[in-house]
Amino acid sequence: DWSSDVCSSDLYDQIVTALAGNPLDAVLSDLAPNMSGLPEVDQPRAMYLVELATELAIGTLSPGGSFVTKVFQGEGFEAWHREIRSHFQRVVTRKPSASRPRSREVYIVATGFKAP
């Protein structure tokens, strides 16, 4: 089953509770689902994970904080990217040299969190 403990709302709630309202300077996410090879299955799963990480970042970062996350370009990416840009002063895309050239995997480095 692709949905591991990280997707459990209980685990997410435990993380937020453990933070006890203390803001974070950075959130780093290298989450990715087990890939099936079917883009119509893999992309929604990958976007779900990046959205979980984004929710955690937006809900816990201190003003000026940073968020680095793996994301796969495809359906849902553009809308998510626009959202990220609205919450951070600077957003850059990086493709690691270790990543296969045809892979849609990139990392987003967002700095300067604009706290609500």
Backbone as XML, in Angstrom:
<?xml version="1.0"?>
<chain id="A" units="angstrom">
  <residue number="1" name="ASP">
    <atom name="N" x="0.847" y="-1.190" z="0.000"/>
    <atom name="CA" x="0.000" y="0.000" z="0.000"/>
    <atom name="C" x="0.884" y="1.241" z="0.000"/>
  </residue>
  <residue number="2" name="TRP">
    <atom name="N" x="0.590" y="2.167" z="-0.910"/>
    <atom name="CA" x="1.427" y="3.365" z="-1.053"/>
    <atom name="C" x="1.288" y="4.317" z="0.126"/>
  </residue>
  <residue number="3" name="SER">
    <atom name="N" x="0.158" y="4.288" z="0.829"/>
    <atom name="CA" x="-0.064" y="5.251" z="1.911"/>
    <atom name="C" x="0.560" y="4.742" z="3.200"/>
  </residue>
  <residue number="4" name="SER">
    <atom name="N" x="1.751" y="5.224" z="3.461"/>
    <atom name="CA" x="2.481" y="4.820" z="4.656"/>
    <atom name="C" x="2.062" y="5.688" z="5.838"/>
  </residue>
  <residue number="5" name="ASP">
    <atom name="N" x="2.742" y="5.525" z="6.935"/>
    <atom name="CA" x="2.422" y="6.272" z="8.155"/>
    <atom name="C" x="2.437" y="7.782" z="7.962"/>
  </residue>
  <residue number="6" name="VAL">
    <atom name="N" x="3.272" y="8.269" z="7.052"/>
    <atom name="CA" x="3.376" y="9.712" z="6.880"/>
    <atom name="C" x="2.057" y="10.311" z="6.396"/>
  </residue>
  <residue number="7" name="CYS">
    <atom name="N" x="1.237" y="9.512" z="5.743"/>
    <atom name="CA" x="-0.056" y="10.000" z="5.243"/>
    <atom name="C" x="-1.150" y="9.934" z="6.301"/>
  </residue>
  <residue number="8" name="SER">
    <atom name="N" x="-0.862" y="9.336" z="7.411"/>
    <atom name="CA" x="-1.863" y="9.188" z="8.459"/>
    <atom name="C" x="-2.112" y="10.527" z="9.146"/>
  </residue>
  <residue number="9" name="SER">
    <atom name="N" x="-3.376" y="10.873" z="9.295"/>
    <atom name="CA" x="-3.688" y="12.133" z="9.971"/>
    <atom name="C" x="-3.249" y="12.078" z="11.427"/>
  </residue>
  <residue number="10" name="ASP">
    <atom name="N" x="-3.227" y="10.877" z="12.007"/>
    <atom name="CA" x="-2.761" y="10.754" z="13.392"/>
    <atom name="C" x="-1.304" y="11.166" z="13.513"/>
  </residue>
  <residue number="11" name="LEU">
    <atom name="N" x="-0.458" y="10.707" z="12.588"/>
    <atom name="CA" x="0.957" y="11.066" z="12.628"/>
    <atom name="C" x="1.133" y="12.559" z="12.397"/>
  </residue>
  <residue number="12" name="TYR">
    <atom name="N" x="0.414" y="13.094" z="11.439"/>
    <atom name="CA" x="0.494" y="14.527" z="11.163"/>
    <atom name="C" x="0.123" y="15.319" z="12.414"/>
  </residue>
  <residue number="13" name="ASP">
    <atom name="N" x="-0.976" y="14.938" z="13.048"/>
    <atom name="CA" x="-1.420" y="15.618" z="14.271"/>
    <atom name="C" x="-0.393" y="15.476" z="15.387"/>
  </residue>
  <residue number="14" name="GLN">
    <atom name="N" x="0.249" y="14.323" z="15.481"/>
    <atom name="CA" x="1.275" y="14.107" z="16.502"/>
    <atom name="C" x="2.467" y="15.041" z="16.282"/>
  </residue>
  <residue number="15" name="ILE">
    <atom name="N" x="2.834" y="15.233" z="15.029"/>
    <atom name="CA" x="3.946" y="16.148" z="14.722"/>
    <atom name="C" x="3.591" y="17.562" z="15.148"/>
  </residue>
  <residue number="16" name="VAL">
    <atom name="N" x="2.393" y="18.012" z="14.767"/>
    <atom name="CA" x="1.962" y="19.364" z="15.118"/>
    <atom name="C" x="1.876" y="19.518" z="16.638"/>
  </residue>
  <residue number="17" name="THR">
    <atom name="N" x="1.351" y="18.506" z="17.327"/>
    <atom name="CA" x="1.245" y="18.545" z="18.785"/>
    <atom name="C" x="2.630" y="18.595" z="19.422"/>
  </residue>
  <residue number="18" name="ALA">
    <atom name="N" x="3.566" y="17.797" z="18.904"/>
    <atom name="CA" x="4.920" y="17.764" z="19.461"/>
    <atom name="C" x="5.612" y="19.117" z="19.325"/>
  </residue>
  <residue number="19" name="LEU">
    <atom name="N" x="5.270" y="19.869" z="18.301"/>
    <atom name="CA" x="5.866" y="21.191" z="18.132"/>
    <atom name="C" x="5.369" y="22.173" z="19.187"/>
  </residue>
  <residue number="20" name="ALA">
    <atom name="N" x="4.232" y="21.884" z="19.764"/>
    <atom name="CA" x="3.658" y="22.697" z="20.853"/>
    <atom name="C" x="3.630" y="24.178" z="20.517"/>
  </residue>
  <residue number="21" name="GLY">
    <atom name="N" x="3.319" y="24.494" z="19.275"/>
    <atom name="CA" x="3.219" y="25.897" z="18.885"/>
    <atom name="C" x="4.548" y="26.578" z="18.640"/>
  </residue>
  <residue number="22" name="ASN">
    <atom name="N" x="5.650" y="25.861" z="18.818"/>
    <atom name="CA" x="6.966" y="26.448" z="18.559"/>
    <atom name="C" x="7.199" y="26.525" z="17.054"/>
  </residue>
  <residue number="23" name="PRO">
    <atom name="N" x="7.480" y="27.710" z="16.528"/>
    <atom name="CA" x="7.683" y="27.834" z="15.086"/>
    <atom name="C" x="9.009" y="27.212" z="14.648"/>
  </residue>
  <residue number="24" name="LEU">
    <atom name="N" x="9.033" y="26.785" z="13.403"/>
    <atom name="CA" x="10.231" y="26.176" z="12.833"/>
    <atom name="C" x="10.944" y="27.175" z="11.928"/>
  </residue>
  <residue number="25" name="ASP">
    <atom name="N" x="12.255" y="27.036" z="11.830"/>
    <atom name="CA" x="13.029" y="27.867" z="10.909"/>
    <atom name="C" x="13.015" y="27.283" z="9.503"/>
  </residue>
  <residue number="26" name="ALA">
    <atom name="N" x="12.864" y="25.956" z="9.420"/>
    <atom name="CA" x="12.875" y="25.303" z="8.111"/>
    <atom name="C" x="12.073" y="24.016" z="8.149"/>
  </residue>
  <residue number="27" name="VAL">
    <atom name="N" x="11.488" y="23.687" z="7.011"/>
    <atom name="CA" x="10.825" y="22.400" z="6.806"/>
    <atom name="C" x="11.438" y="21.808" z="5.542"/>
  </residue>
  <residue number="28" name="LEU">
    <atom name="N" x="11.927" y="20.569" z="5.661"/>
    <atom name="CA" x="12.536" y="19.862" z="4.540"/>
    <atom name="C" x="11.728" y="18.610" z="4.264"/>
  </residue>
  <residue number="29" name="SER">
    <atom name="N" x="11.390" y="18.376" z="3.009"/>
    <atom name="CA" x="10.619" y="17.195" z="2.648"/>
    <atom name="C" x="11.222" y="16.532" z="1.413"/>
  </residue>
  <residue number="30" name="ASP">
    <atom name="N" x="11.519" y="15.252" z="1.558"/>
    <atom name="CA" x="12.019" y="14.449" z="0.442"/>
    <atom name="C" x="11.046" y="13.303" z="0.185"/>
  </residue>
  <residue number="31" name="LEU">
    <atom name="N" x="9.773" y="13.550" z="0.478"/>
    <atom name="CA" x="8.750" y="12.514" z="0.348"/>
    <atom name="C" x="8.459" y="12.194" z="-1.108"/>
  </residue>
  <residue number="32" name="ALA">
    <atom name="N" x="8.236" y="10.921" z="-1.380"/>
    <atom name="CA" x="7.799" y="10.475" z="-2.705"/>
    <atom name="C" x="7.076" y="9.150" z="-2.514"/>
  </residue>
  <residue number="33" name="PRO">
    <atom name="N" x="6.023" y="8.935" z="-3.278"/>
    <atom name="CA" x="5.316" y="7.656" z="-3.167"/>
    <atom name="C" x="6.104" y="6.553" z="-3.879"/>
  </residue>
  <residue number="34" name="ASN">
    <atom name="N" x="5.757" y="5.313" z="-3.591"/>
    <atom name="CA" x="6.283" y="4.213" z="-4.395"/>
    <atom name="C" x="5.687" y="4.384" z="-5.777"/>
  </residue>
  <residue number="35" name="MET">
    <atom name="N" x="6.534" y="4.485" z="-6.772"/>
    <atom name="CA" x="6.075" y="4.743" z="-8.131"/>
    <atom name="C" x="5.614" y="3.447" z="-8.801"/>
  </residue>
  <residue number="36" name="SER">
    <atom name="N" x="4.463" y="3.542" z="-9.453"/>
    <atom name="CA" x="3.895" y="2.397" z="-10.158"/>
    <atom name="C" x="4.300" y="2.390" z="-11.630"/>
  </residue>
  <residue number="37" name="GLY">
    <atom name="N" x="4.756" y="3.552" z="-12.116"/>
    <atom name="CA" x="5.051" y="3.677" z="-13.537"/>
    <atom name="C" x="3.880" y="4.219" z="-14.330"/>
  </residue>
  <residue number="38" name="LEU">
    <atom name="N" x="2.745" y="4.419" z="-13.664"/>
    <atom name="CA" x="1.555" y="4.967" z="-14.312"/>
    <atom name="C" x="1.392" y="6.426" z="-13.885"/>
  </residue>
  <residue number="39" name="PRO">
    <atom name="N" x="1.696" y="7.368" z="-14.787"/>
    <atom name="CA" x="1.639" y="8.788" z="-14.410"/>
    <atom name="C" x="0.288" y="9.216" z="-13.839"/>
  </residue>
  <residue number="40" name="GLU">
    <atom name="N" x="-0.808" y="8.648" z="-14.349"/>
    <atom name="CA" x="-2.133" y="9.034" z="-13.861"/>
    <atom name="C" x="-2.376" y="8.580" z="-12.426"/>
  </residue>
  <residue number="41" name="VAL">
    <atom name="N" x="-1.571" y="7.653" z="-11.931"/>
    <atom name="CA" x="-1.644" y="7.187" z="-10.544"/>
    <atom name="C" x="-0.569" y="7.871" z="-9.705"/>
  </residue>
  <residue number="42" name="ASP">
    <atom name="N" x="0.650" y="7.918" z="-10.240"/>
    <atom name="CA" x="1.795" y="8.426" z="-9.487"/>
    <atom name="C" x="1.721" y="9.924" z="-9.206"/>
  </residue>
  <residue number="43" name="GLN">
    <atom name="N" x="1.299" y="10.721" z="-10.186"/>
    <atom name="CA" x="1.287" y="12.168" z="-10.008"/>
    <atom name="C" x="0.335" y="12.608" z="-8.891"/>
  </residue>
  <residue number="44" name="PRO">
    <atom name="N" x="-0.904" y="12.125" z="-8.840"/>
    <atom name="CA" x="-1.765" y="12.525" z="-7.714"/>
    <atom name="C" x="-1.191" y="12.111" z="-6.359"/>
  </residue>
  <residue number="45" name="ARG">
    <atom name="N" x="-0.578" y="10.947" z="-6.296"/>
    <atom name="CA" x="0.032" y="10.496" z="-5.031"/>
    <atom name="C" x="1.179" y="11.415" z="-4.625"/>
  </residue>
  <residue number="46" name="ALA">
    <atom name="N" x="2.005" y="11.772" z="-5.590"/>
    <atom name="CA" x="3.131" y="12.659" z="-5.309"/>
    <atom name="C" x="2.642" y="14.046" z="-4.887"/>
  </residue>
  <residue number="47" name="MET">
    <atom name="N" x="1.613" y="14.556" z="-5.558"/>
    <atom name="CA" x="1.091" y="15.875" z="-5.209"/>
    <atom name="C" x="0.449" y="15.861" z="-3.823"/>
  </residue>
  <residue number="48" name="TYR">
    <atom name="N" x="-0.180" y="14.774" z="-3.460"/>
    <atom name="CA" x="-0.761" y="14.665" z="-2.114"/>
    <atom name="C" x="0.330" y="14.811" z="-1.060"/>
  </residue>
  <residue number="49" name="LEU">
    <atom name="N" x="1.449" y="14.136" z="-1.268"/>
    <atom name="CA" x="2.545" y="14.212" z="-0.296"/>
    <atom name="C" x="3.139" y="15.617" z="-0.219"/>
  </residue>
  <residue number="50" name="VAL">
    <atom name="N" x="3.339" y="16.260" z="-1.366"/>
    <atom name="CA" x="3.904" y="17.610" z="-1.338"/>
    <atom name="C" x="2.908" y="18.585" z="-0.710"/>
  </residue>
  <residue number="51" name="GLU">
    <atom name="N" x="1.614" y="18.353" z="-0.900"/>
    <atom name="CA" x="0.610" y="19.211" z="-0.267"/>
    <atom name="C" x="0.603" y="19.035" z="1.249"/>
  </residue>
  <residue number="52" name="LEU">
    <atom name="N" x="0.822" y="17.802" z="1.733"/>
    <atom name="CA" x="0.946" y="17.585" z="3.184"/>
    <atom name="C" x="2.137" y="18.357" z="3.740"/>
  </residue>
  <residue number="53" name="ALA">
    <atom name="N" x="3.270" y="18.248" z="3.062"/>
    <atom name="CA" x="4.475" y="18.951" z="3.506"/>
    <atom name="C" x="4.267" y="20.460" z="3.473"/>
  </residue>
  <residue number="54" name="THR">
    <atom name="N" x="3.566" y="20.936" z="2.447"/>
    <atom name="CA" x="3.287" y="22.370" z="2.320"/>
    <atom name="C" x="2.388" y="22.846" z="3.455"/>
  </residue>
  <residue number="55" name="GLU">
    <atom name="N" x="1.372" y="22.067" z="3.767"/>
    <atom name="CA" x="0.477" y="22.421" z="4.868"/>
    <atom name="C" x="1.259" y="22.531" z="6.177"/>
  </residue>
  <residue number="56" name="LEU">
    <atom name="N" x="2.155" y="21.575" z="6.405"/>
    <atom name="CA" x="2.982" y="21.616" z="7.614"/>
    <atom name="C" x="3.859" y="22.862" z="7.613"/>
  </residue>
  <residue number="57" name="ALA">
    <atom name="N" x="4.489" y="23.152" z="6.484"/>
    <atom name="CA" x="5.376" y="24.321" z="6.399"/>
    <atom name="C" x="4.617" y="25.613" z="6.665"/>
  </residue>
  <residue number="58" name="ILE">
    <atom name="N" x="3.507" y="25.802" z="5.977"/>
    <atom name="CA" x="2.743" y="27.043" z="6.127"/>
    <atom name="C" x="2.188" y="27.184" z="7.537"/>
  </residue>
  <residue number="59" name="GLY">
    <atom name="N" x="1.855" y="26.069" z="8.153"/>
    <atom name="CA" x="1.289" y="26.110" z="9.495"/>
    <atom name="C" x="2.294" y="26.209" z="10.622"/>
  </residue>
  <residue number="60" name="THR">
    <atom name="N" x="3.584" y="25.971" z="10.322"/>
    <atom name="CA" x="4.555" y="25.912" z="11.421"/>
    <atom name="C" x="5.781" y="26.795" z="11.251"/>
  </residue>
  <residue number="61" name="LEU">
    <atom name="N" x="6.006" y="27.340" z="10.072"/>
    <atom name="CA" x="7.217" y="28.145" z="9.867"/>
    <atom name="C" x="7.143" y="29.495" z="10.560"/>
  </residue>
  <residue number="62" name="SER">
    <atom name="N" x="8.278" y="29.933" z="11.043"/>
    <atom name="CA" x="8.386" y="31.281" z="11.604"/>
    <atom name="C" x="8.558" y="32.263" z="10.436"/>
  </residue>
  <residue number="63" name="PRO">
    <atom name="N" x="8.261" y="33.536" z="10.657"/>
    <atom name="CA" x="8.455" y="34.523" z="9.592"/>
    <atom name="C" x="9.899" y="34.465" z="9.081"/>
  </residue>
  <residue number="64" name="GLY">
    <atom name="N" x="10.052" y="34.470" z="7.767"/>
    <atom name="CA" x="11.385" y="34.393" z="7.175"/>
    <atom name="C" x="11.898" y="32.975" z="6.992"/>
  </residue>
  <residue number="65" name="GLY">
    <atom name="N" x="11.124" y="31.975" z="7.441"/>
    <atom name="CA" x="11.544" y="30.581" z="7.379"/>
    <atom name="C" x="11.665" y="30.050" z="5.956"/>
  </residue>
  <residue number="66" name="SER">
    <atom name="N" x="12.205" y="28.834" z="5.857"/>
    <atom name="CA" x="12.473" y="28.218" z="4.562"/>
    <atom name="C" x="11.786" y="26.870" z="4.427"/>
  </residue>
  <residue number="67" name="PHE">
    <atom name="N" x="11.491" y="26.522" z="3.193"/>
    <atom name="CA" x="10.828" y="25.264" z="2.871"/>
    <atom name="C" x="11.510" y="24.675" z="1.644"/>
  </residue>
  <residue number="68" name="VAL">
    <atom name="N" x="12.003" y="23.451" z="1.775"/>
    <atom name="CA" x="12.615" y="22.737" z="0.652"/>
    <atom name="C" x="11.844" y="21.444" z="0.488"/>
  </residue>
  <residue number="69" name="THR">
    <atom name="N" x="11.375" y="21.188" z="-0.733"/>
    <atom name="CA" x="10.595" y="19.978" z="-0.956"/>
    <atom name="C" x="10.832" y="19.397" z="-2.341"/>
  </residue>
  <residue number="70" name="LYS">
    <atom name="N" x="10.768" y="18.066" z="-2.389"/>
    <atom name="CA" x="10.789" y="17.365" z="-3.667"/>
    <atom name="C" x="9.381" y="17.434" z="-4.233"/>
  </residue>
  <residue number="71" name="VAL">
    <atom name="N" x="9.296" y="17.644" z="-5.534"/>
    <atom name="CA" x="8.003" y="17.660" z="-6.202"/>
    <atom name="C" x="8.205" y="17.133" z="-7.622"/>
  </residue>
  <residue number="72" name="PHE">
    <atom name="N" x="7.173" y="16.541" z="-8.163"/>
    <atom name="CA" x="7.231" y="16.019" z="-9.519"/>
    <atom name="C" x="6.376" y="16.913" z="-10.409"/>
  </residue>
  <residue number="73" name="GLN">
    <atom name="N" x="6.983" y="17.450" z="-11.464"/>
    <atom name="CA" x="6.249" y="18.318" z="-12.367"/>
    <atom name="C" x="5.219" y="17.488" z="-13.129"/>
  </residue>
  <residue number="74" name="GLY">
    <atom name="N" x="4.034" y="18.038" z="-13.239"/>
    <atom name="CA" x="2.940" y="17.358" z="-13.908"/>
    <atom name="C" x="1.637" y="17.972" z="-13.448"/>
  </residue>
  <residue number="75" name="GLU">
    <atom name="N" x="0.549" y="17.239" z="-13.582"/>
    <atom name="CA" x="-0.762" y="17.750" z="-13.213"/>
    <atom name="C" x="-0.774" y="18.202" z="-11.753"/>
  </residue>
  <residue number="76" name="GLY">
    <atom name="N" x="-1.241" y="19.413" z="-11.534"/>
    <atom name="CA" x="-1.322" y="19.977" z="-10.195"/>
    <atom name="C" x="-0.107" y="20.801" z="-9.803"/>
  </residue>
  <residue number="77" name="PHE">
    <atom name="N" x="1.002" y="20.642" z="-10.508"/>
    <atom name="CA" x="2.230" y="21.345" z="-10.140"/>
    <atom name="C" x="2.098" y="22.849" z="-10.261"/>
  </residue>
  <residue number="78" name="GLU">
    <atom name="N" x="1.566" y="23.338" z="-11.387"/>
    <atom name="CA" x="1.501" y="24.786" z="-11.621"/>
    <atom name="C" x="0.666" y="25.499" z="-10.558"/>
  </residue>
  <residue number="79" name="ALA">
    <atom name="N" x="-0.492" y="24.958" z="-10.218"/>
    <atom name="CA" x="-1.347" y="25.570" z="-9.185"/>
    <atom name="C" x="-0.639" y="25.556" z="-7.835"/>
  </residue>
  <residue number="80" name="TRP">
    <atom name="N" x="0.002" y="24.432" z="-7.518"/>
    <atom name="CA" x="0.736" y="24.340" z="-6.250"/>
    <atom name="C" x="1.881" y="25.354" z="-6.232"/>
  </residue>
  <residue number="81" name="HIS">
    <atom name="N" x="2.588" y="25.472" z="-7.345"/>
    <atom name="CA" x="3.728" y="26.394" z="-7.430"/>
    <atom name="C" x="3.274" y="27.838" z="-7.234"/>
  </residue>
  <residue number="82" name="ARG">
    <atom name="N" x="2.138" y="28.202" z="-7.805"/>
    <atom name="CA" x="1.591" y="29.554" z="-7.605"/>
    <atom name="C" x="1.298" y="29.796" z="-6.124"/>
  </residue>
  <residue number="83" name="GLU">
    <atom name="N" x="0.735" y="28.773" z="-5.462"/>
    <atom name="CA" x="0.440" y="28.914" z="-4.027"/>
    <atom name="C" x="1.721" y="29.145" z="-3.232"/>
  </residue>
  <residue number="84" name="ILE">
    <atom name="N" x="2.732" y="28.367" z="-3.515"/>
    <atom name="CA" x="4.012" y="28.511" z="-2.803"/>
    <atom name="C" x="4.571" y="29.917" z="-2.996"/>
  </residue>
  <residue number="85" name="ARG">
    <atom name="N" x="4.518" y="30.402" z="-4.222"/>
    <atom name="CA" x="5.053" y="31.736" z="-4.504"/>
    <atom name="C" x="4.310" y="32.822" z="-3.726"/>
  </residue>
  <residue number="86" name="SER">
    <atom name="N" x="3.061" y="32.588" z="-3.392"/>
    <atom name="CA" x="2.306" y="33.587" z="-2.631"/>
    <atom name="C" x="2.699" y="33.606" z="-1.156"/>
  </residue>
  <residue number="87" name="HIS">
    <atom name="N" x="3.338" y="32.549" z="-0.681"/>
    <atom name="CA" x="3.698" y="32.454" z="0.734"/>
    <atom name="C" x="5.168" y="32.738" z="1.032"/>
  </residue>
  <residue number="88" name="PHE">
    <atom name="N" x="5.992" y="32.829" z="-0.009"/>
    <atom name="CA" x="7.430" y="33.013" z="0.196"/>
    <atom name="C" x="7.952" y="34.145" z="-0.673"/>
  </residue>
  <residue number="89" name="GLN">
    <atom name="N" x="8.984" y="34.817" z="-0.168"/>
    <atom name="CA" x="9.569" y="35.927" z="-0.911"/>
    <atom name="C" x="10.347" y="35.457" z="-2.134"/>
  </residue>
  <residue number="90" name="ARG">
    <atom name="N" x="11.001" y="34.294" z="-2.007"/>
    <atom name="CA" x="11.824" y="33.788" z="-3.108"/>
    <atom name="C" x="11.583" y="32.297" z="-3.276"/>
  </residue>
  <residue number="91" name="VAL">
    <atom name="N" x="11.333" y="31.872" z="-4.500"/>
    <atom name="CA" x="11.092" y="30.466" z="-4.804"/>
    <atom name="C" x="11.924" y="30.101" z="-6.033"/>
  </residue>
  <residue number="92" name="VAL">
    <atom name="N" x="12.814" y="29.113" z="-5.870"/>
    <atom name="CA" x="13.630" y="28.668" z="-6.999"/>
    <atom name="C" x="13.465" y="27.159" z="-7.177"/>
  </residue>
  <residue number="93" name="THR">
    <atom name="N" x="13.645" y="26.720" z="-8.408"/>
    <atom name="CA" x="13.541" y="25.307" z="-8.757"/>
    <atom name="C" x="14.935" y="24.783" z="-9.045"/>
  </residue>
  <residue number="94" name="ARG">
    <atom name="N" x="15.251" y="23.630" z="-8.474"/>
    <atom name="CA" x="16.552" y="23.003" z="-8.693"/>
    <atom name="C" x="16.348" y="21.553" z="-9.083"/>
  </residue>
  <residue number="95" name="LYS">
    <atom name="N" x="17.108" y="21.101" z="-10.069"/>
    <atom name="CA" x="17.093" y="19.696" z="-10.479"/>
    <atom name="C" x="18.463" y="19.127" z="-10.129"/>
  </residue>
  <residue number="96" name="PRO">
    <atom name="N" x="18.498" y="18.169" z="-9.198"/>
    <atom name="CA" x="19.794" y="17.612" z="-8.801"/>
    <atom name="C" x="20.468" y="16.884" z="-9.963"/>
  </residue>
  <residue number="97" name="SER">
    <atom name="N" x="21.785" y="16.952" z="-10.020"/>
    <atom name="CA" x="22.510" y="16.266" z="-11.091"/>
    <atom name="C" x="22.350" y="14.755" z="-10.976"/>
  </residue>
  <residue number="98" name="ALA">
    <atom name="N" x="22.043" y="14.246" z="-9.795"/>
    <atom name="CA" x="21.843" y="12.809" z="-9.601"/>
    <atom name="C" x="20.499" y="12.333" z="-10.156"/>
  </residue>
  <residue number="99" name="SER">
    <atom name="N" x="19.602" y="13.259" z="-10.445"/>
    <atom name="CA" x="18.286" y="12.911" z="-10.981"/>
    <atom name="C" x="18.409" y="12.564" z="-12.458"/>
  </residue>
  <residue number="100" name="ARG">
    <atom name="N" x="17.690" y="11.560" z="-12.884"/>
    <atom name="CA" x="17.699" y="11.182" z="-14.305"/>
    <atom name="C" x="17.200" y="12.344" z="-15.150"/>
  </residue>
  <residue number="101" name="PRO">
    <atom name="N" x="17.817" y="12.564" z="-16.291"/>
    <atom name="CA" x="17.414" y="13.699" z="-17.142"/>
    <atom name="C" x="15.931" y="13.684" z="-17.517"/>
  </residue>
  <residue number="102" name="ARG">
    <atom name="N" x="15.348" y="12.532" z="-17.738"/>
    <atom name="CA" x="13.938" y="12.480" z="-18.144"/>
    <atom name="C" x="12.972" y="12.523" z="-16.961"/>
  </residue>
  <residue number="103" name="SER">
    <atom name="N" x="13.512" y="12.448" z="-15.746"/>
    <atom name="CA" x="12.669" y="12.476" z="-14.552"/>
    <atom name="C" x="12.041" y="13.853" z="-14.374"/>
  </residue>
  <residue number="104" name="ARG">
    <atom name="N" x="10.805" y="13.862" z="-13.904"/>
    <atom name="CA" x="10.097" y="15.123" z="-13.634"/>
    <atom name="C" x="10.373" y="15.616" z="-12.208"/>
  </residue>
  <residue number="105" name="GLU">
    <atom name="N" x="11.278" y="14.945" z="-11.519"/>
    <atom name="CA" x="11.618" y="15.297" z="-10.138"/>
    <atom name="C" x="12.440" y="16.585" z="-10.095"/>
  </residue>
  <residue number="106" name="VAL">
    <atom name="N" x="11.986" y="17.522" z="-9.275"/>
    <atom name="CA" x="12.732" y="18.752" z="-8.997"/>
    <atom name="C" x="12.576" y="19.062" z="-7.515"/>
  </residue>
  <residue number="107" name="TYR">
    <atom name="N" x="13.406" y="19.944" z="-7.050"/>
    <atom name="CA" x="13.280" y="20.434" z="-5.681"/>
    <atom name="C" x="12.939" y="21.913" z="-5.736"/>
  </residue>
  <residue number="108" name="ILE">
    <atom name="N" x="12.034" y="22.302" z="-4.881"/>
    <atom name="CA" x="11.671" y="23.705" z="-4.737"/>
    <atom name="C" x="12.314" y="24.204" z="-3.455"/>
  </residue>
  <residue number="109" name="VAL">
    <atom name="N" x="13.036" y="25.311" z="-3.579"/>
    <atom name="CA" x="13.677" y="25.958" z="-2.443"/>
    <atom name="C" x="12.983" y="27.297" z="-2.255"/>
  </residue>
  <residue number="110" name="ALA">
    <atom name="N" x="12.200" y="27.386" z="-1.186"/>
    <atom name="CA" x="11.423" y="28.600" z="-0.910"/>
    <atom name="C" x="11.960" y="29.234" z="0.363"/>
  </residue>
  <residue number="111" name="THR">
    <atom name="N" x="12.301" y="30.500" z="0.271"/>
    <atom name="CA" x="12.841" y="31.223" z="1.428"/>
    <atom name="C" x="12.051" y="32.498" z="1.673"/>
  </residue>
  <residue number="112" name="GLY">
    <atom name="N" x="12.165" y="32.985" z="2.909"/>
    <atom name="CA" x="11.470" y="34.222" z="3.268"/>
    <atom name="C" x="9.980" y="34.027" z="3.453"/>
  </residue>
  <residue number="113" name="PHE">
    <atom name="N" x="9.607" y="33.087" z="4.316"/>
    <atom name="CA" x="8.185" y="32.817" z="4.554"/>
    <atom name="C" x="7.474" y="34.085" z="5.006"/>
  </residue>
  <residue number="114" name="LYS">
    <atom name="N" x="6.358" y="34.369" z="4.362"/>
    <atom name="CA" x="5.520" y="35.529" z="4.709"/>
    <atom name="C" x="4.428" y="35.042" z="5.658"/>
  </residue>
  <residue number="115" name="ALA">
    <atom name="N" x="4.662" y="35.202" z="6.942"/>
    <atom name="CA" x="3.694" y="34.730" z="7.935"/>
    <atom name="C" x="2.384" y="35.505" z="7.791"/>
  </residue>
  <residue number="116" name="PRO">
    <atom name="N" x="1.258" y="34.789" z="7.990"/>
    <atom name="CA" x="-0.055" y="35.454" z="7.859"/>
    <atom name="C" x="-0.274" y="36.546" z="8.893"/>
  </residue>
</chain>
